[in-house]
Each structure stands twice: as structure tokens, then as C-alpha cells.
Amino acid sequence: MKFMKIGTRPDTFYTEDGTRTISSDVPSDLTIKINNLAYHLHKDPLLPKCGLLQRLVSNRAPDPDDDISLELHDTPGGEEAFEACAKFCYGITIHVSARNFVPVFCAAKFLRMTGAFEKGNLVPKLEAFFASCILRGWKDSILALKTTPKLAEWADNLGVVRKCTDSVVEKILTPPAEVRWSYTYTRRRRGKTGRGEKSPPPRDWWTEDLSALDVDLFKCTLAAVKSSGAFPPQLIGEALHVYATRRLPDAKKTTRFSRTPRAILETIVDLIPTEAGSVSLRFLLRLLSAANHLGASPATKEQLLRRSGELLPEAQVSDLLVPAAPPPEEDGNWGLETDTAPARDGRRGRDVELVGVVLESFLRQWRRGRQLGSGGEEESDQRLRSIRKVGRLIDCYVGVLARDRRPRVPVEKLVFLASAVPDIGRPLHDELYHAVNTYLKVHPELSKAEKKRLCRVLDCRKLSPEVRAHAVRNERLPLRTVVQVLYFEQERGAQVHTRPRAADEKKDGSGS
């Protein structure tokens, strides 16, 4: 981080009884009050450089030798920014960097410390430093932009926000091979090329630093990046994921319906690219979990549900392993820290209801497309493939839930998920049978009624011969289920024996 050193004199300000005074043999003749602090200063070093003080003093004192007291409570940046300007007037050393540039610059503009009043004044020095150092640096531009929300109106009117944003966007759009500045990137280890040189930065090198911004600044910057069309939607989605990972866990420490985390969430959802595959289902489900917890708008929830339902046919089981949202009084997040590893919070358990509502969203869209019946045979085949993919996914998901010991997923939830898949989506019940068997094995404490309720989801006619052979010997199954398996096994065996005999009689002509 670059900084500018102005002045050579040592700091001689000191505090006593709520006042700030400069050590001097000359008595103070100018008192400036800012908030709860009074500065005892001198007209001679301040007035030539500060146009505002010149005007105020001339309006207040017909006699220039009179002591003057002024109240400047509306000074942008408060006491610290004013004091930096006052030290400049006295020639006391001050250091300006991206961390304090915005408040000092706003205070200097407020005090009218421009070149019109004295050559080499503070404002032109700050403007030169801003243009030559802050705007040319990546992290300095981010850091300066990060400090603007506290002085939003001033920073916006003075063009600081626009210039910093333009600088940040310009650097983001720079080809990775041309990036020469320092940046933060901790998510993957970057290797070296075969010649021992560092490999060029990844295309998402900028996402982590950008996540430091306030939500409104992040929205403005990312919207500009999106509108450039220079990046694929997946990269924009990655930037949103990084921002959510950093920002949304903070919502756990707020009240349930606090506006700030809800605004962050809704902004992230609004910025998700419309293109398919721009974000993962796992990410959408975690956003939906957060939306339910934070009381997001119905429109936000509906958008997340629709997008999640669209992605369900291409999902993996790990995408569905969303930890249950923490209660409002408990610390926790929504598993946003990773987009690939399954959730491991056994104490909170899985958010089965969330998967259920996403499944219902998918089924509504699937049935709507089936009813319209447009697109011909190819689209019909695609709909069949999608429903069967979802059927296999849900059966595998139920199998994972079945292995959870603590907390145990209630039988009703498993039955609801399994029953939601229409018959056409599950031509075989083998995977569902394995899930049911696992649940019975892991939870031997189930009552007879629970076992019966669970096993009713199985269609014994859709079990493969190998699974039926296992089922008839399975002591964990209720007797009723075993009897059904035996019945269909015998019925199928009779059909197998009948078909060859009927074929032989037809061949002999003796079937009449």
C-alpha cells in the first residue's frame, strides 16, 4: 500500500480536558468545535489555506485580532480528518494512504483547501496522489472504495466512487497474462510453469478482493463487469459465491429479520446470471436456506426455487446435503464455505424440507412441460430422461439420509421424498430398496408401524431378481413386505414357465 508523507514538523498536538491544543508560544486565537472535541488553534497558519475559515471568520469578527469560536460539526470525516487538515496547515507531518484518503480529501474540500487560496494547498496534493498512486493500484483502489460508504454523499459528489469503480473494473478486465499487481487469492495453490516461472493468474483472481466491498459497491462494480461481456457467466457466478461465502455468515449474528443480511442475499440473487450453469445447485440451495432463515422476499425465494428446480436433473447427491439452517439464537452458517464438499454438521442434520420443496418445484415445471406437449418426440425423450435422473438422485439421497444416526431423519420425511417421485421416474426400485434396508439396519429401534409405513414406498414388482432374492431372506423387513415379494416372485416364475410352453404349442400348431 502506497502512502504520501506531507510536512516535516513533529506532532505537537496534545489533549487536555476534552480539548486538543498545539504547543506554541503564541496564544490560541481560534477555537473550532467538532462534535465533543474543541481545538485551540491559530488563525495565521489556518486561514490562508482554508477558504471556509476565511469566510466564517470574516463574517464573525470585525476586528481581526478578536478570538473566534466556530462550530464545524458537519465536517466530513469528523475530528480525525479535520485534525489531519489542521496539521497540514502547521506543517506537521501527516501520512495519507488509501485507508484515510477519502475522509481527509472530503474534509479538505469542505474546508476549501484548494489552489485558489494558496499554491501547493492540500486538495491539489491529494488529487495528485489519488490519480498517480491510489487509482493505479489494485488493492489501493479497492481499499479506498471500501472506505466510501461512511461518507457516501461526499465521495459520490466528488467523483471518488466513480473513479475508484472505473479503476477496479478496468483492472478486472485486464487479461490475466498482463496482471502485474498484488492480489489476494487463497482458494487454490498456484503452481509454476516448466521453466520455473510463475503461472499467470487464474481468471477469477479478482473475486476475493472484490468481496471486501459494501454490497451496493459490489453490485455496482459487478454489474459493470457483467455488462462488459468479457467473462463467461460461470465466472460471474464464482464471484457471487465468493461474496456470499464472506458476507452471509455474518448474518448469523443479526436478528432474524435484519435488513442488511437480507439485502445482501437479495442483491446476490438479483446478480445471478440467467444462463444455465452459471452457478451450482449446491450454491442455490444454500442461498435458499439463508433466504428462508432471513425472511427474504417471496420473489427472491421463488427465483431461487425455480432455478434450483431447473438444475435438479444434473445434480449430484452431494449438492443436496444442505445442513439445516441454524436457529436464530445459535451461531452458524449455511455451508457456503465450499461448493463441492458435502455438509458434515451431524448435530444440525440435513435440511430435508428444503430438498422437498425444490423437488416439488422441479415436478411442477416437468408436469407443465408434459402438459404442453410441445417439441415433439425429442423433447418428450428429454423430459423422460430428466425425470428418471431425478428419480435416481432422490433414491440415492434417501440412501444417504438413511445412514444418518444422529439426528435420525424421521420416517415421514423419507416417505414424503420417495413418494413424490412419479412412477415413470423410477422404473426400478432397487436403489430405493437399498435405502430402506439401510434405514432399517441403522435404526433397529423403529416400531412396527414405522417399518410398515416405510416399506409401503416399495413396489415389489419393480425389484430386480437379485434384489428380490435378498428381500425374501431379509429379516428386517415386515412380514407383509416379504409376503408381497414372495407372491410377485412366484407370479413372475409362473409367467416365465408359461411363455415358453405357449410358444412351443404355437410352433407345433397344437395350441388349438
C-alpha positions in Angstrom: 0.0 0.0 0.0 1.4 3.3 -1.1 1.3 6.5 1.1 2.1 10.2 0.8 4.1 12.0 3.5 3.4 15.7 3.8 5.1 18.1 6.2 8.3 17.9 8.3 7.5 19.2 11.7 6.9 16.8 14.7 3.4 16.4 16.0 2.9 18.9 18.9 -0.9 18.4 19.4 -1.9 17.2 22.9 -5.2 16.5 24.6 -6.3 18.1 27.9 -9.8 18.2 29.4 -11.6 17.4 26.2 -9.6 19.9 24.1 -6.8 19.5 21.5 -4.2 22.1 21.7 -0.9 22.7 19.8 2.2 23.5 21.8 3.1 27.1 20.9 4.4 30.3 22.5 1.6 32.2 20.7 -1.8 32.1 22.5 -4.6 30.5 20.7 -7.0 32.9 18.9 -9.2 30.4 17.1 -11.4 27.7 18.7 -13.0 25.1 16.4 -15.5 22.7 17.9 -16.2 19.4 16.2 -18.6 17.0 18.0 -17.4 16.7 21.6 -13.9 18.0 20.9 -12.6 21.6 20.9 -9.4 22.6 19.0 -7.5 25.6 20.3 -5.6 26.8 17.2 -4.3 29.9 15.4 -5.7 32.0 12.6 -2.3 32.7 10.9 -1.5 29.2 9.7 -5.1 28.1 9.0 -6.9 31.0 7.3 -4.6 31.4 4.3 -5.1 27.7 3.4 -8.8 27.3 4.3 -11.3 29.2 2.3 -14.2 28.2 4.5 -12.5 29.5 7.7 -11.6 32.8 5.9 -15.3 33.4 5.1 -16.6 32.3 8.6 -14.0 34.4 10.4 -14.6 37.5 8.3 -18.4 37.2 9.0 -17.9 36.8 12.7 -15.1 39.3 13.6 -15.0 43.0 12.5 -11.7 43.1 14.4 -9.2 40.6 13.0 -7.5 40.4 16.4 -10.7 39.0 18.2 -10.7 35.5 19.4 -13.1 33.4 17.3 -15.0 30.2 18.2 -16.5 28.2 15.3 -18.6 25.1 15.3 -17.9 22.7 12.4 -19.8 19.6 13.5 -20.7 18.7 9.9 -17.0 18.3 8.8 -16.9 15.1 6.8 -14.6 12.6 8.4 -15.1 14.2 11.8 -12.3 15.1 14.2 -9.6 12.9 12.7 -10.0 14.2 9.2 -10.1 17.8 10.4 -7.0 17.3 12.5 -5.1 16.0 9.5 -6.0 19.2 7.6 -5.0 21.4 10.6 -1.7 19.6 10.9 -1.0 20.3 7.2 -1.6 24.0 7.8 1.0 23.9 10.6 3.5 21.9 8.5 3.2 18.9 10.9 3.9 15.6 9.2 0.8 13.6 8.1 0.6 10.4 6.2 -2.1 9.8 3.6 -2.9 6.4 2.2 -5.8 4.6 0.7 -7.0 3.9 4.3 -7.6 7.6 5.2 -7.6 9.4 1.8 -11.4 9.6 1.4 -12.1 11.3 4.8 -9.1 13.6 4.6 -9.9 14.6 1.0 -13.6 15.2 1.8 -12.6 17.4 4.8 -10.1 19.3 2.7 -12.7 20.0 0.1 -15.2 21.0 2.8 -12.6 23.5 4.2 -11.9 24.7 0.7 -8.2 24.0 0.9 -7.7 24.5 -2.9 -5.1 26.0 -5.0 -7.3 29.1 -5.4 -6.3 30.1 -1.9 -2.7 29.0 -1.7 -0.3 27.4 -4.1 0.6 23.8 -3.1 -2.5 23.5 -0.9 -3.8 20.2 0.4 -6.5 19.5 -2.1 -4.3 19.5 -5.2 -1.7 17.4 -3.4 -4.4 14.8 -2.5 -5.8 14.9 -6.1 -2.3 14.2 -7.5 -1.8 11.3 -5.0 -5.2 9.9 -5.8 -4.6 9.9 -9.6 -0.9 8.7 -9.6 -1.0 6.2 -6.8 -4.4 5.1 -5.5 -6.1 4.7 -8.8 -3.1 3.0 -10.4 -3.0 0.3 -7.7 -5.4 -2.7 -7.4 -5.6 -3.0 -3.6 -5.4 0.7 -3.1 -8.4 1.3 -5.3 -10.3 -1.4 -3.5 -9.3 -0.1 -0.1 -10.3 3.5 -1.0 -13.6 2.4 -2.4 -14.2 0.3 0.7 -14.0 3.5 2.9 -16.5 5.5 0.9 -19.8 4.2 2.4 -19.3 6.3 5.6 -19.0 9.4 3.5 -21.2 8.2 0.7 -22.7 11.5 -0.4 -19.4 13.4 -0.3 -17.5 10.6 -2.0 -20.1 10.3 -4.7 -20.3 14.1 -5.4 -16.6 14.4 -5.5 -16.3 11.6 -8.1 -14.2 9.3 -5.8 -16.7 6.4 -6.1 -16.9 6.6 -9.8 -13.2 6.9 -10.4 -12.3 4.0 -8.0 -15.0 1.9 -9.5 -13.7 2.6 -13.0 -10.2 1.8 -11.9 -11.3 -1.5 -10.4 -13.4 -2.6 -13.4 -10.5 -1.7 -15.7 -8.1 -3.9 -13.8 -10.6 -6.8 -13.7 -11.0 -6.6 -17.4 -7.2 -6.8 -17.9 -6.1 -10.1 -19.5 -4.7 -12.4 -16.7 -1.3 -12.6 -18.5 -0.9 -8.8 -18.1 -1.8 -8.6 -14.4 1.3 -7.4 -12.6 -0.1 -6.1 -9.3 -0.6 -7.9 -6.0 -3.9 -9.5 -5.2 -5.5 -11.9 -2.7 -6.2 -15.4 -3.8 -6.2 -18.2 -1.3 -8.6 -20.8 -2.7 -6.2 -22.8 -4.8 -2.4 -23.2 -4.9 -0.9 -21.8 -8.0 1.9 -23.8 -9.4 4.8 -22.9 -11.7 5.5 -23.4 -15.3 8.1 -25.9 -16.6 10.6 -23.1 -16.9 10.3 -22.2 -13.2 8.2 -19.1 -13.8 5.0 -18.3 -12.0 1.9 -19.3 -14.0 -0.4 -16.5 -15.0 -3.2 -15.6 -12.6 -6.5 -17.5 -12.8 -9.4 -15.7 -14.5 -11.1 -15.3 -11.1 -8.0 -13.7 -9.4 -10.1 -10.6 -8.5 -13.1 -12.2 -6.9 -11.7 -12.4 -3.3 -10.6 -8.8 -3.1 -13.9 -7.6 -4.6 -15.8 -9.4 -1.8 -14.4 -6.8 0.7 -16.7 -4.2 -0.7 -20.0 -3.0 0.7 -23.0 -4.7 -1.0 -24.0 -1.6 -3.0 -20.5 -1.0 -4.3 -20.1 -4.7 -5.0 -23.4 -4.6 -7.0 -22.3 -1.6 -9.0 -18.8 -3.0 -9.8 -20.0 -6.5 -10.7 -22.8 -5.1 -12.8 -20.2 -3.2 -14.8 -18.1 -6.3 -15.2 -21.2 -8.3 -16.3 -22.2 -5.6 -18.8 -18.8 -5.7 -20.5 -19.5 -9.3 -21.7 -15.8 -10.1 -21.2 -16.4 -13.0 -18.8 -18.5 -16.2 -19.0 -21.5 -16.4 -16.7 -19.7 -19.1 -14.7 -17.1 -16.6 -13.6 -19.7 -14.1 -12.5 -21.3 -16.9 -10.6 -18.0 -17.6 -8.9 -17.6 -14.0 -7.8 -21.1 -14.2 -6.3 -20.2 -17.4 -4.5 -17.1 -15.8 -3.0 -19.0 -12.8 -1.9 -21.7 -14.9 -0.3 -19.1 -17.0 1.5 -17.6 -14.0 3.0 -20.7 -11.9 3.7 -23.6 -14.1 4.5 -22.2 -16.0 7.5 -22.2 -12.6 9.3 -25.9 -12.7 9.2 -25.9 -15.4 11.9 -25.1 -12.6 14.5 -28.0 -10.4 13.5 -31.7 -10.5 14.3 -33.8 -12.8 12.3 -35.3 -10.1 10.0 -32.3 -7.7 10.0 -32.3 -5.7 6.7 -28.6 -5.8 6.0 -28.0 -9.5 5.5 -31.4 -9.8 3.7 -30.3 -7.0 1.4 -27.0 -8.8 0.7 -28.8 -12.0 -0.1 -31.3 -10.4 -2.4 -28.6 -8.5 -4.2 -26.6 -11.7 -4.8 -29.8 -13.4 -6.1 -30.5 -10.5 -8.5 -27.0 -10.6 -9.9 -27.0 -14.4 -10.7 -26.6 -14.7 -14.5 -29.7 -16.1 -16.3 -27.6 -18.6 -18.3 -27.8 -22.2 -17.2 -24.8 -23.5 -15.3 -23.7 -20.1 -14.1 -24.0 -21.2 -10.5 -24.2 -24.7 -9.0 -27.3 -26.2 -7.4 -25.4 -26.6 -4.1 -24.9 -22.8 -4.0 -28.5 -22.1 -4.9 -29.8 -24.4 -2.1 -27.6 -22.7 0.4 -28.9 -19.3 -0.7 -32.5 -20.6 -0.4 -31.8 -21.9 3.1 -30.5 -18.5 4.0 -33.5 -16.8 2.4 -35.8 -18.9 4.5 -33.9 -18.0 7.6 -33.6 -14.3 6.9 -37.2 -13.7 5.7 -36.3 -12.8 2.2 -38.9 -11.5 -0.2 -41.3 -14.1 -1.9 -39.9 -13.1 -5.3 -36.4 -13.9 -4.2 -37.4 -17.3 -2.8 -39.4 -18.1 -5.9 -36.5 -17.2 -8.2 -34.2 -19.5 -6.2 -36.7 -22.3 -6.2 -37.2 -22.1 -9.9 -33.5 -22.0 -10.7 -32.9 -24.9 -8.3 -35.6 -27.0 -9.9 -34.1 -26.4 -13.3 -30.7 -27.7 -12.2 -32.0 -30.8 -10.3 -31.7 -33.3 -13.2 -27.9 -32.6 -13.4 -27.2 -32.5 -9.7 -25.1 -34.8 -7.6 -26.1 -36.2 -4.2 -23.5 -34.0 -2.5 -25.3 -31.0 -3.9 -28.4 -31.9 -1.8 -26.6 -32.4 1.5 -27.5 -29.0 2.9 -27.2 -28.6 6.7 -30.4 -27.5 8.4 -30.4 -23.7 9.0 -29.3 -22.7 12.5 -31.9 -21.4 14.8 -31.9 -17.6 15.2 -30.3 -17.7 18.6 -27.5 -20.0 17.5 -24.3 -19.2 15.7 -23.8 -21.0 12.4 -23.9 -20.5 8.6 -25.4 -22.2 5.6 -22.4 -24.2 4.4 -21.4 -21.5 1.9 -17.7 -22.0 2.6 -17.4 -24.7 -0.1 -19.3 -25.6 -3.3 -18.2 -29.2 -3.5 -17.7 -30.9 -0.2 -20.7 -32.4 1.5 -22.1 -30.9 4.7 -20.8 -32.6 7.8 -22.9 -31.0 10.6 -24.4 -34.0 12.1 -25.8 -32.2 15.1 -27.9 -29.9 13.0 -28.8 -32.6 10.5 -29.9 -32.2 6.9 -32.4 -29.8 5.5 -34.8 -32.4 4.1 -37.7 -30.0 3.8 -35.6 -27.7 1.5 -34.8 -30.6 -0.9 -38.5 -31.5 -0.8 -39.7 -28.0 -1.9 -37.0 -28.0 -4.7 -38.2 -31.4 -5.8 -41.8 -30.1 -5.9 -40.6 -27.1 -8.0 -38.9 -29.4 -10.5 -42.0 -31.6 -10.7 -44.3 -28.5 -11.3 -42.0 -27.5 -14.2 -41.8 -31.0 -15.5 -45.6 -31.6 -15.5 -46.1 -28.2 -17.1 -43.8 -29.1 -20.0 -45.5 -32.5 -20.3 -49.0 -31.0 -20.4 -48.0 -28.5 -23.1 -46.5 -31.5 -25.1 -44.6 -29.2 -27.5 -41.2 -30.1 -29.0 -42.1 -33.4 -30.5 -40.5 -36.8 -29.7 -37.0 -35.4 -28.9 -38.3 -33.2 -26.2 -40.5 -35.9 -24.8 -37.5 -38.2 -24.6 -35.6 -35.4 -22.8 -38.4 -35.0 -20.3 -38.3 -38.7 -19.7 -34.5 -38.7 -19.1 -34.8 -35.7 -16.8 -37.5 -37.3 -14.5 -35.5 -40.6 -14.3 -32.3 -38.7 -13.5 -34.2 -37.0 -10.7 -35.7 -40.3 -9.5 -32.2 -41.9 -9.2 -30.9 -38.8 -7.5 -33.7 -38.8 -4.9 -33.2 -42.5 -4.2 -29.5 -42.0 -3.7 -30.2 -39.0 -1.4 -32.7 -41.1 0.6 -29.9 -43.7 0.9 -27.5 -41.1 2.4 -30.2 -39.9 4.8 -30.8 -43.5 5.9 -27.2 -43.7 7.2 -27.6 -40.7 9.5 -27.8 -41.8 13.0 -28.0 -38.6 15.0 -30.2 -36.9 14.4 -32.4 -39.6 12.8 -34.3 -38.4 9.8 -38.0 -39.2 10.6 -39.7 -41.9 8.6 -42.3 -39.4 7.4 -39.7 -37.3 5.6 -38.2 -40.3 3.8 -41.6 -41.5 2.8 -42.5 -38.0 1.5 -39.4 -37.7 -0.7 -39.7 -41.3 -2.0 -43.4 -40.9 -2.8 -43.0 -37.6 -4.5 -41.3 -39.2 -7.5 -43.9 -40.3 -10.1 -43.9 -43.9 -11.2 -42.4 -43.0 -14.6 -39.3 -41.6 -12.8 -38.5 -44.9 -11.1 -38.6 -47.9 -13.5 -36.6 -50.0 -10.9 -36.9 -49.8 -7.1 -33.5 -51.4 -6.4 -31.9 -48.2 -5.1 -34.9 -47.3 -3.0 -34.9 -50.8 -1.6 -31.2 -50.5 -0.5 -32.0 -47.1 1.1 -34.9 -48.7 3.0 -32.8 -51.6 4.1 -30.0 -49.3 5.3 -32.5 -47.3 7.3 -33.9 -50.4 9.0 -30.4 -51.6 9.7 -29.1 -48.3 11.2 -32.3 -47.7 13.2 -33.4 -51.0 14.7 -35.4 -49.1 17.3 -38.2 -48.4 14.8 -41.7 -49.5 15.7 -43.6 -52.0 13.6 -45.9 -49.2 12.4 -42.9 -47.1 11.2 -41.4 -50.1 9.4 -44.7 -50.8 7.6 -45.0 -47.1 6.7 -41.5 -47.0 5.3 -41.8 -50.2 3.3 -45.0 -49.2 1.6 -42.9 -46.9 -0.7 -41.5 -50.1 -2.3 -43.1 -51.6 -5.4 -42.1 -55.2 -5.2 -42.9 -55.7 -8.9 -40.1 -53.3 -9.8 -37.3 -55.1 -7.9 -34.7 -57.0 -9.9 -34.3 -60.8 -9.4 -31.2 -60.3 -7.3 -32.9 -57.8 -5.0 -36.0 -59.9 -4.7 -33.8 -62.9 -3.7 -32.2 -60.7 -1.0 -35.6 -59.4 0.2 -37.2 -62.8 0.8 -34.3 -63.5 3.2 -34.3 -60.1 4.8 -35.4 -60.4 8.5 -35.5 -56.7 8.9 -38.5 -56.3 6.5 -42.0 -56.5 7.9 -43.7 -59.9 7.2 -46.2 -58.2 4.9 -43.5 -56.9 2.6 -41.8 -60.3 2.5 -45.0 -62.0 1.6 -45.6 -59.4 -1.3 -42.1 -60.2 -2.6 -42.7 -63.9 -2.5 -46.1 -63.5 -4.2 -44.6 -61.5 -7.1 -41.7 -63.8 -7.3 -44.0 -66.8 -7.7 -46.2 -64.9 -10.2 -43.2 -64.0 -12.3 -41.9 -67.5 -12.1 -45.2 -68.8 -13.4 -45.2 -66.4 -16.3 -41.7 -67.4 -17.2 -42.7 -71.1 -17.4 -45.9 -70.3 -19.3 -44.4 -68.3 -22.1 -42.0 -71.0 -23.4 -44.7 -73.6 -23.3 -47.2 -71.3 -25.2 -44.5 -70.6 -27.8 -43.9 -74.4 -28.3 -47.6 -75.1 -28.7 -47.9 -72.4 -31.3 -44.9 -73.8 -33.2 -46.4 -77.3 -33.2 -49.8 -76.0 -34.3 -51.3 -77.8 -31.3 -52.4 -74.7 -29.5 -55.9 -75.0 -30.9 
